[in-house]
Amino acid sequence: LPGTDNPVDFVIVSVPAKVVPYVIKDCIAKGVLGVHLYTAGFSETGTEEGVRLENEIVSMARDAGLKLVGPNCLGIFNPQVGIGVNLGGYHGESGNLAFISQSGSQSGGFARGALANGIRVIKLVSMGNGIILDSTDYLDYFLQDEQTRVIGMYLEGVRDGRRFFNTLRRVCEKKPVLVWKVGETEDAARAVASHSTSRTSSAALWDAMIRQCGAVKVENVDELLEIAKL
């Protein structure tokens, strides 16, 4: 990257975790605006090396002001401009439904399910561990995005509860937000901890927060799609 002549806006990284800091260093030297870190193998592994590598890239990205999507995710899908993995059937078309997900498989399933239900995704982000850009950042973006009219979320947890609460309440004043929160049972909590490092919190706390913010709680993807259609 440092040797190329043209500016680079966005880099997708899919290399072994131990190589990622070297690629991030090159991206920073090149003045890259954003990086999608597809690579897994960081704190979600629960290993000392995985945590060390994640802390290293967090420090590098914060110091340089680098916008980092992920790691451990499918990244950004914007069919209008042809960015992101092919989730099938869009071919440049899009609608007004945005989706934020901590799960790559749920992202793909949701995009295809939306098409099957006669609605199209305008933008989608599979955010993975969310170590730099978290769900709150994407919520704030979709609030400002004039093309987005409805926002759906698949969440395993949030890093800053107070900030998420304040942002969600502000967004719900302007646009409907549908929240599918998982990880509220003991077994589910173990699953999400190994997937995106999220920590569980009580279901009652989440229910109260969603109600106070004016969001809509959904229990599964079918409910999410049906309410999005409404």
Residue pairs with C-beta under 8 A, 6 or more apart in sequence:
1 8
1 11
1 26
1 27
1 29
1 30
1 32
2 26
2 29
2 30
4 30
7 31
8 27
8 30
8 31
8 32
9 32
9 33
9 34
10 32
10 33
10 34
10 35
10 36
10 83
11 23
11 27
11 32
11 34
11 35
11 36
12 35
12 36
12 38
12 75
13 20
13 23
13 24
13 35
13 36
13 37
13 38
13 39
14 38
14 39
15 23
15 39
16 39
16 41
17 39
17 40
17 41
17 42
17 50
17 53
17 71
18 49
18 53
20 37
20 39
20 53
20 57
20 71
21 53
21 56
21 57
21 60
24 35
24 57
24 60
24 61
24 66
25 60
27 35
27 66
28 60
28 64
28 66
32 66
33 67
34 66
34 67
34 68
34 69
35 61
35 66
35 67
35 68
35 69
36 69
36 70
36 73
36 75
36 76
37 57
37 68
37 69
37 70
37 71
37 72
37 73
37 128
38 70
38 71
38 72
38 73
38 74
38 75
39 70
39 71
39 72
40 71
40 72
40 128
41 50
41 53
41 71
41 72
42 50
42 51
42 53
42 54
42 57
42 71
42 72
42 129
42 131
43 50
43 51
43 54
43 129
43 131
43 197
44 50
44 72
44 129
44 194
44 195
44 196
44 197
46 194
54 71
54 129
54 131
57 68
57 71
57 131
58 131
58 132
60 66
61 67
61 68
61 131
61 132
62 132
66 132
67 132
67 133
68 131
68 132
68 133
69 75
69 76
69 125
69 127
69 128
69 132
69 133
70 127
70 128
70 129
70 130
70 131
71 128
71 129
71 131
72 128
72 129
72 195
72 196
73 102
73 104
73 126
73 127
73 128
73 129
74 84
74 85
74 104
74 107
74 108
74 126
75 84
75 85
75 125
75 126
76 83
76 84
76 123
76 124
76 125
77 83
77 84
77 85
77 87
77 107
77 111
77 121
77 123
77 124
77 125
77 126
78 84
78 94
78 123
78 124
79 90
79 91
79 92
79 93
79 94
79 120
79 121
80 92
80 94
80 122
82 92
84 124
85 108
87 107
87 108
87 111
87 112
87 121
87 124
88 111
88 112
88 115
89 112
89 115
90 111
90 115
90 120
90 121
93 120
94 120
94 121
94 122
94 123
94 147
95 114
95 119
95 120
95 121
95 122
96 120
96 122
96 147
96 148
96 149
96 150
97 114
97 119
97 120
97 121
97 122
97 148
97 149
97 150
97 151
97 152
97 228
98 121
98 122
98 123
98 124
98 142
98 145
98 148
98 150
98 151
98 152
99 107
99 110
99 111
99 114
99 121
99 123
99 124
99 125
99 151
99 152
99 153
99 154
100 124
100 125
100 127
100 135
100 138
100 139
100 142
100 151
100 152
100 153
100 154
100 155
101 107
101 110
101 124
101 125
101 126
101 127
101 153
101 154
102 126
102 127
102 128
102 130
102 135
102 154
102 155
102 156
102 157
102 192
102 195
102 196
102 198
103 126
103 154
103 156
103 195
103 196
104 126
104 128
106 154
106 221
107 124
107 125
107 126
107 154
109 221
110 121
110 124
110 152
110 154
110 221
110 224
110 225
111 121
111 124
113 221
113 225
114 120
114 121
114 225
114 228
117 225
117 226
117 228
117 229
118 229
119 225
119 228
119 229
122 145
122 147
122 148
123 142
123 145
123 147
123 148
125 138
127 133
127 134
127 135
127 138
128 196
129 196
129 197
130 159
130 196
134 158
134 159
134 160
134 164
135 153
135 155
135 158
135 164
136 158
136 159
136 160
136 163
136 164
136 167
139 151
139 153
139 164
139 167
139 168
139 171
139 177
140 167
140 171
142 148
142 151
142 171
142 175
143 167
143 170
143 171
143 174
143 175
148 175
149 175
150 175
150 176
150 178
150 228
151 171
151 175
151 176
151 177
151 178
152 177
152 178
152 180
152 224
152 228
153 177
153 178
153 179
153 180
154 180
154 182
155 179
155 180
155 181
155 182
155 198
156 181
156 182
156 183
156 192
156 195
156 196
156 198
157 183
157 192
157 196
157 198
157 199
157 200
157 201
158 164
158 198
161 201
165 209
165 212
165 213
168 177
168 179
168 209
168 210
168 213
168 215
169 212
169 213
169 214
171 177
172 213
172 214
172 215
173 214
176 215
176 216
177 213
177 215
177 216
178 215
178 216
178 218
178 224
178 227
178 228
179 210
179 215
179 216
179 217
179 218
180 217
180 218
180 219
180 220
180 221
180 223
180 224
181 206
181 210
181 217
182 188
182 192
183 189
183 191
183 192
183 193
183 198
183 200
184 200
184 202
184 203
184 206
188 200
189 199
189 200
192 198
192 200
193 199
193 200
206 217
207 217
210 216
210 217
211 217
216 227
218 224
218 227
